[in-house]
Amino acid sequence: MKHLFTYGTLMCEDIMEDVSGCRLPFEPGVLNGYSRKSVRGEDYPGIIPHDGGSVAGLLYRNVPDPAWERLDRFEDVMYARHSVPILLKNGETVTAQAYVVQPEYRKLLEPSEWDFEAFLRSGKARFQSHFKGYRSL
């Protein structure tokens, strides 16, 4: 089984459960060498490689195969899964899958960093009611 590093909407346990179809154990982790940007006109972010960058998120362990099928449909063509090293609080590094914005879609990213706390305050409900990815599950 593979692990999943999440850095945006899937850090919300309820959204992750809705999307994956299961409840999974998770822990905080950091992905170095990437940055998290807002997607223009959307409530969700994307990550791209960035020297010196760092993205805090959650590592979900042992994601079952049926959940990967649902996650891939949810993320759609804008993102591709990449194997990345995640640094955990205990100093351990774990290899996980992360959805990275594909080069042809990077023009949709804002220069600004995406803010998870702002998403929780003002974007989460809108995202859950309007995001087309939910219809693909």
Backbone bond lengths (Angstrom), bond angles and torsions (degrees), N, CA, C in turn:
res aa  C-N    CA-C-N  psi(-1)  N-CA   C-N-CA  omega(-1)  CA-C   N-CA-C  phi
1 M - - - 1.463 - - 1.522 109.58 -
2 K 1.310 114.67 149.11 1.458 121.03 -179.70 1.519 109.73 -103.40
3 H 1.329 113.47 158.18 1.463 121.67 175.33 1.533 108.08 -100.48
4 L 1.329 115.89 155.83 1.464 121.97 179.10 1.518 109.50 -123.67
5 F 1.336 115.57 129.41 1.459 121.08 172.18 1.521 107.89 -97.83
6 T 1.328 116.39 123.78 1.464 121.27 178.41 1.526 109.40 -113.27
7 Y 1.310 115.68 147.77 1.460 120.65 -173.30 1.522 112.43 -138.29
8 G 1.342 117.16 4.59 1.465 120.37 -176.13 1.505 110.94 -141.19
9 T 1.318 116.05 -125.45 1.459 121.13 -174.69 1.529 112.38 -59.83
10 L 1.332 117.31 -31.27 1.463 120.62 -178.75 1.528 113.12 -74.85
11 M 1.333 117.21 -1.50 1.469 119.67 170.88 1.532 110.27 -74.13
12 C 1.327 117.47 -15.51 1.469 121.43 175.48 1.525 106.82 -81.42
13 E 1.315 115.97 120.40 1.459 120.65 -174.96 1.524 112.16 -58.16
14 D 1.335 117.41 -38.26 1.468 119.54 -179.45 1.526 112.02 -68.99
15 I 1.330 117.57 -39.01 1.461 120.47 177.60 1.527 109.73 -67.20
16 M 1.329 116.93 -43.23 1.457 119.94 178.64 1.525 110.85 -60.13
17 E 1.312 117.20 -41.72 1.462 120.06 179.36 1.532 111.15 -66.10
18 D 1.340 116.95 -42.71 1.469 120.51 177.11 1.527 111.30 -58.92
19 V 1.329 115.53 -44.83 1.463 120.76 -175.15 1.525 111.58 -74.16
20 S 1.321 117.58 -47.31 1.467 120.79 -174.13 1.527 112.59 -80.86
21 G 1.324 116.17 -22.87 1.453 120.13 -176.74 1.512 113.48 80.72
22 C 1.332 116.98 11.12 1.466 120.08 179.03 1.530 109.85 -153.26
23 R 1.317 114.33 162.49 1.475 121.03 175.98 1.515 106.78 -101.45
24 L 1.329 116.74 127.96 1.460 122.02 -174.65 1.526 111.53 -124.67
25 P 1.333 117.44 149.15 1.468 119.07 174.27 1.532 109.59 -68.64
26 F 1.317 115.98 148.51 1.466 119.92 -179.74 1.516 110.18 -145.58
27 E 1.320 114.82 163.16 1.458 122.05 176.14 1.521 108.53 -153.65
28 P 1.335 117.17 156.42 1.460 119.63 179.77 1.528 111.36 -68.15
29 G 1.310 115.17 149.51 1.456 121.31 176.40 1.516 110.28 -156.16
30 V 1.328 115.50 169.75 1.461 121.42 -178.18 1.525 108.63 -131.15
31 L 1.315 114.79 135.35 1.464 122.71 174.62 1.519 107.59 -107.46
32 N 1.317 116.44 112.14 1.464 120.99 178.50 1.523 110.24 -89.66
33 G 1.339 115.32 152.21 1.453 120.49 178.32 1.523 114.22 86.61
34 Y 1.327 116.83 13.83 1.465 122.70 179.23 1.522 108.99 -137.32
35 S 1.325 116.32 160.79 1.460 121.26 170.63 1.527 108.67 -129.56
36 R 1.330 114.95 152.99 1.470 122.86 -178.66 1.524 107.80 -108.98
37 K 1.321 115.44 122.31 1.468 121.50 -176.88 1.519 110.74 -120.06
38 S 1.311 115.91 151.67 1.462 121.27 172.75 1.520 108.96 -70.94
39 V 1.324 115.80 144.37 1.454 121.28 173.79 1.534 106.70 -92.59
40 R 1.320 116.22 128.58 1.460 122.11 -175.69 1.529 111.20 -53.57
41 G 1.337 115.77 123.76 1.453 122.15 175.84 1.514 115.26 76.25
42 E 1.338 118.05 9.34 1.456 121.70 -177.64 1.524 110.62 -125.04
43 D 1.323 115.59 166.39 1.461 120.61 178.06 1.521 112.70 -95.26
44 Y 1.320 118.13 -1.24 1.463 121.65 -176.41 1.536 110.42 -111.84
45 P 1.339 116.25 161.91 1.463 120.61 -179.48 1.521 112.64 -105.56
46 G 1.307 114.13 179.59 1.455 122.89 168.54 1.512 108.19 -141.25
47 I 1.321 116.02 155.25 1.466 119.45 174.76 1.512 109.32 -113.62
48 I 1.346 113.24 149.97 1.453 121.58 177.12 1.530 107.87 -139.26
49 P 1.327 116.62 152.92 1.463 118.54 175.38 1.528 110.42 -58.75
50 H 1.321 115.74 140.33 1.461 120.83 -179.18 1.522 108.40 -158.61
51 D 1.335 116.27 110.95 1.465 119.83 178.83 1.515 110.16 -56.12
52 G 1.304 116.55 130.31 1.456 121.83 179.38 1.517 113.99 83.18
53 G 1.331 117.71 -5.58 1.460 120.54 179.76 1.521 111.98 -80.22
54 S 1.320 114.34 166.23 1.459 121.08 -179.88 1.520 108.66 -154.87
55 V 1.334 116.28 134.96 1.460 121.36 -178.29 1.524 108.81 -126.86
56 A 1.325 116.00 122.03 1.465 121.10 174.95 1.526 108.58 -86.54
57 G 1.328 115.80 142.68 1.453 119.38 179.19 1.511 111.16 -165.25
58 L 1.321 115.64 -156.96 1.466 121.85 -179.84 1.520 109.92 -123.19
59 L 1.320 114.82 141.23 1.455 122.27 174.73 1.522 108.22 -103.95
60 Y 1.329 115.72 117.83 1.462 121.71 173.36 1.520 107.01 -96.61
61 R 1.320 115.55 127.16 1.464 120.27 -175.20 1.536 111.96 -94.93
62 N 1.326 114.24 147.51 1.467 122.81 171.37 1.527 113.95 53.14
63 V 1.310 114.99 56.42 1.458 121.11 179.17 1.540 108.42 -72.29
64 P 1.333 117.76 123.29 1.469 119.60 -178.46 1.538 112.16 -72.97
65 D 1.328 115.74 157.17 1.468 121.07 -176.67 1.526 114.16 -54.15
66 P 1.337 120.48 -45.36 1.473 118.79 179.75 1.538 112.56 -59.64
67 A 1.313 117.13 -31.89 1.468 120.42 178.27 1.524 110.55 -67.96
68 W 1.345 117.91 -37.13 1.469 120.33 178.74 1.525 110.99 -62.54
69 E 1.313 116.56 -38.33 1.466 119.72 178.39 1.522 110.29 -61.37
70 R 1.318 116.53 -43.39 1.474 121.10 179.23 1.531 110.58 -67.53
71 L 1.320 116.92 -42.75 1.467 121.26 -179.84 1.522 111.04 -62.58
72 D 1.325 117.18 -42.76 1.465 120.09 179.34 1.533 111.51 -62.44
73 R 1.323 117.43 -40.47 1.478 120.16 177.28 1.523 110.67 -65.48
74 F 1.321 116.23 -41.66 1.463 121.57 -179.61 1.532 110.84 -61.80
75 E 1.306 117.27 -44.08 1.471 121.22 -176.02 1.521 112.64 -75.21
76 D 1.324 118.29 -27.49 1.458 123.35 173.25 1.537 111.88 66.20
77 V 1.324 116.55 -164.36 1.461 121.95 -170.10 1.526 114.35 -78.43
78 M 1.303 118.27 -14.26 1.461 120.58 -179.12 1.527 111.92 -67.07
79 Y 1.324 116.13 -26.46 1.460 121.52 -174.01 1.530 110.77 -117.38
80 A 1.325 115.11 150.05 1.467 121.62 171.56 1.524 107.26 -128.02
81 R 1.326 115.22 143.20 1.469 119.69 177.54 1.517 110.12 -75.52
82 H 1.323 114.93 133.44 1.461 122.47 176.44 1.522 108.31 -128.16
83 S 1.318 116.71 145.99 1.463 121.22 171.19 1.518 107.96 -81.60
84 V 1.324 115.34 127.72 1.465 120.75 -176.74 1.527 109.68 -136.55
85 P 1.344 117.21 152.88 1.464 120.80 176.66 1.530 110.77 -87.66
86 I 1.321 116.35 126.71 1.464 121.70 -179.76 1.521 108.65 -110.32
87 L 1.312 115.70 127.44 1.454 122.33 178.33 1.525 109.12 -90.91
88 L 1.334 116.38 123.90 1.462 121.75 179.50 1.523 110.60 -96.05
89 K 1.325 115.74 165.25 1.463 120.85 -177.35 1.527 112.94 -59.64
90 N 1.329 117.00 -30.90 1.467 120.44 -178.87 1.529 112.58 -80.88
91 G 1.336 117.80 3.03 1.454 122.46 179.05 1.512 114.07 92.15
92 E 1.332 117.20 -8.35 1.461 121.74 178.54 1.526 109.52 -72.53
93 T 1.331 115.71 145.48 1.460 121.44 172.95 1.520 108.35 -110.84
94 V 1.329 116.21 130.07 1.456 123.52 -177.88 1.528 108.18 -122.07
95 T 1.308 117.07 136.58 1.467 120.50 174.77 1.519 108.87 -82.30
96 A 1.318 115.41 132.02 1.462 121.55 -178.97 1.523 109.16 -139.91
97 Q 1.310 114.92 166.55 1.451 122.16 172.52 1.531 107.79 -91.74
98 A 1.319 116.12 141.39 1.466 121.35 174.02 1.521 107.50 -138.16
99 Y 1.315 115.53 145.81 1.458 121.07 177.76 1.532 108.51 -88.01
100 V 1.334 115.04 113.63 1.463 123.24 -175.98 1.524 108.21 -109.06
101 V 1.326 116.23 138.53 1.469 120.63 178.74 1.531 108.93 -63.91
102 Q 1.321 115.22 129.06 1.457 120.49 178.79 1.531 109.70 -71.73
103 P 1.333 116.95 148.73 1.474 120.47 -174.21 1.523 114.75 -51.27
104 E 1.328 118.38 -39.48 1.468 119.59 -176.55 1.527 113.34 -69.94
105 Y 1.330 117.73 -11.66 1.466 121.32 179.25 1.536 112.93 -105.92
106 R 1.308 117.76 -1.43 1.466 120.40 -177.11 1.520 112.84 -64.53
107 K 1.322 116.84 -21.34 1.475 120.16 177.81 1.530 111.52 -66.01
108 L 1.348 117.27 -15.86 1.462 121.52 179.07 1.533 112.80 -84.03
109 L 1.318 117.08 -5.83 1.463 120.51 -177.58 1.523 110.99 -86.26
110 E 1.328 114.62 140.43 1.461 121.77 174.67 1.534 108.72 -80.74
111 P 1.325 117.27 158.13 1.458 118.40 174.93 1.542 112.28 -69.22
112 S 1.339 115.81 -20.51 1.469 119.53 -175.28 1.519 111.95 -78.67
113 E 1.316 114.44 148.61 1.465 121.87 174.28 1.522 108.83 -71.37
114 W 1.322 117.19 144.79 1.462 122.58 176.22 1.518 108.59 -80.15
115 D 1.320 117.25 139.81 1.464 123.29 -175.20 1.531 109.89 -113.44
116 F 1.321 117.08 110.80 1.461 122.03 -178.29 1.526 111.70 -62.72
117 E 1.319 118.07 -41.79 1.474 120.93 -179.41 1.532 110.59 -63.61
118 A 1.324 117.47 -39.88 1.466 120.48 176.87 1.530 110.26 -65.35
119 F 1.323 117.16 -37.61 1.460 120.78 175.87 1.521 110.82 -60.12
120 L 1.319 117.00 -45.57 1.467 120.40 179.89 1.529 111.08 -61.93
121 R 1.334 116.74 -39.32 1.464 121.29 -177.70 1.525 112.52 -72.30
122 S 1.330 117.01 -42.76 1.463 116.93 -168.56 1.527 115.99 -132.59
123 G 1.317 119.45 -7.44 1.455 118.75 -175.80 1.514 115.95 -115.96
124 K 1.316 117.46 -19.14 1.466 119.88 -171.80 1.532 112.51 -63.03
125 A 1.304 117.92 -49.51 1.472 120.63 -178.51 1.524 110.75 -61.57
126 R 1.312 116.79 -42.04 1.473 121.43 178.75 1.533 109.37 -63.36
127 F 1.318 116.68 -44.71 1.459 120.92 178.98 1.528 111.19 -58.87
128 Q 1.324 116.75 -47.67 1.459 120.52 -177.22 1.526 112.21 -64.92
129 S 1.307 117.83 -31.44 1.465 119.37 -177.87 1.524 113.39 -87.60
130 H 1.345 118.17 -20.47 1.457 119.53 -172.55 1.521 116.12 -120.80
131 F 1.313 119.37 -13.30 1.462 119.00 -172.36 1.526 111.15 -71.19
132 K 1.316 115.56 125.33 1.470 121.75 -176.02 1.523 112.58 -62.55
133 G 1.327 118.58 -24.57 1.449 121.62 -178.81 1.515 113.59 -60.34
134 Y 1.338 116.77 -29.04 1.461 119.71 177.78 1.529 111.25 -65.27
135 R 1.320 117.23 -33.15 1.463 120.60 -179.11 1.526 111.88 -70.00
136 S 1.337 117.10 -18.47 1.463 120.03 -178.08 1.521 112.80 -86.90
137 L 1.318 117.77 -4.40 1.474 119.84 -174.51 1.509 113.17 -83.08
